[in-house]
Amino acid sequence: MVKKLLIVGIIYALTAVVLGALGAHALEKYLTIYQLKSFETGVRYQMYHALALILLASIPLISDKTKKVVFYLFTIGVILFSISIYLLTTTNLWNIDFSFLGPVTPIGGLLLISGWIVLLWKIISNNSVNR
């Protein structure tokens, strides 16, 4: 599980940097200020969760089962949240109407929030931690 957390976390971080650079340099000519801000939100949340996955890999008091649950919540959450934002904000570049993805973004956000809640609950309920 540790290797999987690290690999996905690093891939998310790498692609967040690439997409952030793309948004800052290439897309500014094609997107409105509002669209760029939304795109940057997707990049920012992707990076936050990349770092969270990398950090999660190194926390010994979290069980592998909990790590697995949080991994899937964060992974699916980032895919639904960030990628839907990327597609929604760049719809005019693709000439494809991605508006059907509008409801997907908050579902991804709820999965990210759920991952944090599971992590918090497992840490609070862990009796082996010194208080």
N, C-alpha and C positions, 0 to 999 in steps of 0.2 A: 504494500500500500504506500509506503514511503516513497518508493521510486515513482509510482504513478502520480502521486501528489506533486513531486518535484518536476516531473516531465511536463505535466499539464500546466502547472504554475509558471514554468519557464516559457512554455509556448505562448501562454496568455500574455506574459510580460513582453516577450519579443514582438508579438503581433500588435500589442497596444502601442509600443514605441513606433513601429512601422506605420500603423494607422494614424497615430498622433502626428507624425511627420508629414504624412500624406495630407491630413486635414489642414495642417498649418501652412503647407507650401503649395500643394497642387490643387486642393479643392476650394481654396479661398476665391478663386476666379469664377467658380461655378455655383457656389452655394451662397445663400443669404446669410446674414449675421446670425439669425435665429437658427438656421440649419446647421451652421458651424458650431454654435454653442451646444446644440443637441448632440452632434457628432462627438464633440469633445467630452460630453457627459458619458457617452458610451465608452470612450477610450479610458476615461478616469475610473469608472466603475470596473472595467475589465482589469485595469492595473491594480486597483485595490484588492480584487479577489485573486489575482495572480500572486500577489505578495502574501495574502492570507493562506493560500494553498501551500506556498513554500514554507511559511512559518508553521502551519499545522503539521507538516511532515516532521518537524523537530520537537513537538510537544509530547513528552513521554507519558504524561498522565492521562492523555486521551487514548481510549482504546481504538484498536484497528476498526472495530465495527462502527464506532462513532465517526472516525475519520472517513470511512467509506460513505456513510450517510451524508456527511457534510460535503465530501468530494462531489457526490452526484447532485446535491442541491446547488452548490456553487457552479459546477460545470454546466448543468442544464440552465441554471439561472443566467449565467453570463451569455450563453448562446442565445437564449430567448430575449434577454434585455438588450445587450450591447449590439448583437447582430441585427435585431429588428430596428434599432435606432439607426445603425449604419445604412440599412436599406431604405428606411423611411426618409432619411435626410438626403439621400442621393438618388431618389426616384427619378428626378429629371435627367440625370446622367444616363440612366439605363433605358429610359423611355418605357418603363414598366411601372404600372400602378401597384405599389406595395402597400397601399392604404389598408388592405386586409390584415396587415401585421400590427395595426394600431393596438388591438386588444392583447397582443402577445407580449408587448413591452411590460405592462404591469404584472403579468403572470410571471415573467422572468424576475422582476423586482421582488415579488412575493416569495419566490424560491430562494433568492439571495437572503432576504430577511429571515426566512425559515432556517436556513443554514446557520446564521448567526444565533438564532434562538436555541437551536439544538446544541450548538457549541457552548453557549452560556449555561444552559440547563445541565449539561453533562459536567461542566467544571464545577458548578455550584453543588451538584449532588454527589460529587466525588468525595468520599470520606477519607481518602488516603492523603489528601492535601493538608499540609500543616496550616492550622488556622491562626 
